[in-house]
């Protein structure tokens, strides 16, 4: 059986829950799952910007008429709302087969001693507390069915900390440690924990990090060719369409001009 047919067969009818699905990697992942499953899939898509989700849902249905899409406004940093979100999922979306913990953010590049408390709280609440809390809500169902994939969007920052990333790097290191512990706890189940750690990826992420400054964000990628959202989406879908006895536990992915968080080759004019 070819890779395409095998992937479609393994995804058929599954429920995929993606956080931060309104743009960037989350949006690309929704499209990649739909494409790999030839539309025979159920996507539960959440993000803070509901209007973006509405547009995404319309595009998905127009391309794959048989697809099932549920959208909901959700800020994963608001932990009190996570239980309500999970409990409000329509019946046909409740048995989540794949959880893609994609929602995350970096705020600023200030060094320790100058970091705003609200930025510290925002990154930890979204990248760590929200991710762990949602995982805890979805995991019991996976355990009851003895199957499922939990996909964590990590970062090279969680492996290779850099100046100006003291908080963001710490949050991604926490995700990495949590994922390792969880994988060991689930060793007697068929639940897979998959960690994807990208290097430089050009999305809205940097614009958020630089507090809306597109000029500052664009300088991050000057003289280089970063990855894009689809590059990461393809890896996510690939990892979750392997045979159930195969765990692509960790994937560290760079553009060709990068070798570590700080080792990046940039062409000069």
N, C-alpha and C positions, 0 to 999 in steps of 0.2 A: 504494500500500500504506500502511495506517495506521501510526502510530508503534508501536502495540502489536504488530501483526503483524510489522513489520520487526524490532523488537527481539527478538521470540521466534525469528524465523528466523535472525537473526545470532548468537544465543546457543545455538541447538540443538546439544546434544552436546558443548559446550565444557567444558573443565576450568578452574575458577576456584579459585585458591589464596588464602585469606584468613588473615592472621595476626591475633592478638588478637581471635579470633572469638567468644569466650565471652560478651561483653556489649557494650553501647554501639554504636558505629558498626560494628564488625566483625559483631556479631550481626545488626543491622539490614540490613547489606549482604548477608549470606547470604540472608535472607528476601526482599530486593528482587530479587536475581538469580533466585531460585527462582520468584518471582511473574512476573517479566518473561519468563522462559523457559517458563512454564507447566509447570514441573517437569522439563522435558527438558534437564537440565544435570547436571554433576558438580561437587560442591563438596568441596574439600579444606580442612578447617577445623582450625586449630591455635590453641592458647592454653595458658597455664600451668594453668588450672583445668579438668582433664579432666571432672570431674563436670558442669560447666556445659555442656561440649560434648556430653556424652551426652544431656542434656535437650534441647539445641538440635536434635540429630540426630533425636530421637524426634518433636519437633514438626514438623520439616520433612517427614519421611516420612509422618506422619499426614495432612498437608495435601496433599502431592504424592507419591502412592505410587510413581511412576515415577522419582523423583529418586535419584541416586547420591550418597551422602555418606560421606566418609572423615574420621575425626577422629583427632587425635593430640596428646598433650601436648608443648608446645614453649615454651621460653623463648628468644626470639631473642637475648637478651643473652649466652647461652651459645653462643658461636660454634662451639665444638668439636662441638656436637651438631647443627649445621645440616646438615652433609654427610650425617650418619647419617639425619636426617629425610628429606631429599630422596631419598636412595638407597632408603629403605624405603617410599616411596610405592607403592601397588599399581600394577600395570602399566597399568591403564586410567586412572590419574590422573597418570602420569608426564609426558605431553605437556601441560604447563601453557600454557593460552591466555591467561589473565589472572592476573597476580600483583598482589594488593592488599596493599601494605606498610602495614598499618594499626596494628600493634603499636607502642605508644609510651607514654611517660609523662613527667610533670613531678613533681618531688619538692621540695617546700618553696618558700618565697618569700624565702629569706634573701638578703641582699645580699653582694656580693663581699667576701671577708675573713672571712665568717661561715658560708660554705657547707660542709657536711660533705663530706669527700672521697668517702664512699660514695654520696652523692647525685650528685656530679659523675660518678663512674664509672658509676652506674646509668643515668643519662640518656644519656650518650654511648654506652655499650654497647648499649642498647636502640634508641635513636632513630637512631643513626648507624652504628655498627659492625655491628649485627645486620642493619639494613636493607640496607646495602651488600653484606654477605657473602651474604645470601640472594639478592639480585638477581644477584650474580655466579654463583651456582649454577644459577639458573633460566635466565639469559640464553643460554647456549650452545645449549640446545634450541630456544629461540625463533629464534635465528639459523639453525640448521640447517633449520628449517621456514619461515623467512622470514615469520613472522607472530607477533603477540602484543601484549598490552598490559601495561605496567608502570605501576601506579597508586600514586603516593606520597601518603600523608596528611601534608601539611605543616601549616602554621598561619600565621595573621597574624603570629605571634611571629617567624617567619623573615623577615618583611619590615619589621616595626615593633617593634624591641626596647623593652622597658619595665623600669623599676626592679624588682628582685626576680625578674627572669627571665633574669639574665645567662647561666646555663648552658642552660636550656631554649630560650631564643631562639637561642643559638649553635648548638644541635643542629639546630633547624629551618632555620636559615640554611644549615647544612651540607647538609641534605637538598635544599634548593632549588638550591644550587650543583651538587651531584652530579647532580641531575635535568637541569639545563640542559646540563651536559657530556655526559651520556649521550644526550640527545636529539640533540645535534650529532654524536656518534659513530655514531649509528644512522641518519643521514640517507639512507644508500643502501640502507636496508632498509624493510620494511613493519611494523616494530615501532614502536609508539607509546609515548611516555612522557608520562604524564598526571599533573599535580600538582593536588591539591585542597587549598586553604588556607582552613580555616574560621576564623571569629571565635568568638564565644561559643557553645558547644554544651553543653547540660546532660546530662551522663552521669556515670558513676562516676569520670571523669577527675579532677574537682576533689577528690573524697573521697580519692583516692590522693595527690594533691598536698599535701593538708593532713593527711597521715599518719593517715587514718581519721576525722578530725573532720567529721562530717556538718554540724554547726552552722557551722563555718568555711566549708565548701564551699557551703552554701546562701546565705551572705551574698554570695557572688560574683554571684549572679543576682537579688538583692533589687531590687525596683522596676523590673525589666526582664523582657522576654520573650525568652529565648535560643532559639537553634535547638535541635532535638533530633536524635537519631541518624538518624532516617528522612530528615530533610532532606538530610543528607550522603550517605546511602546512595543516594537517588534521583539525585543528581548523579554519583556514581561509576558507576552503571549506565547513566545517560544517556550519559556520555562514552565508555563502552566499547561502546556499541551504535550509534555513528555509522558511516557508510560507511567502509571501511578507508582511504580516501584523506583522511579528515578527522581532524585531531588537535585535540582540545580541550586544548591544551597546559597552560593554567593557568586555574584558577577560584578567585577570591577571593570568599568568601561570608560575609555578615554577617546577623544579625537586623536588623530595620528600625530598632532603637534604637541601632545601633552604626555608627560611621564609620571607626574605626581601633582599634588595640589599646587605647588609653587614652581615646578619645572615645566615651563611652557615656552615653546619656540614661537617667536613672532617675526614675521617678515618685515623688513624695513623698506621704506620707500626709496 
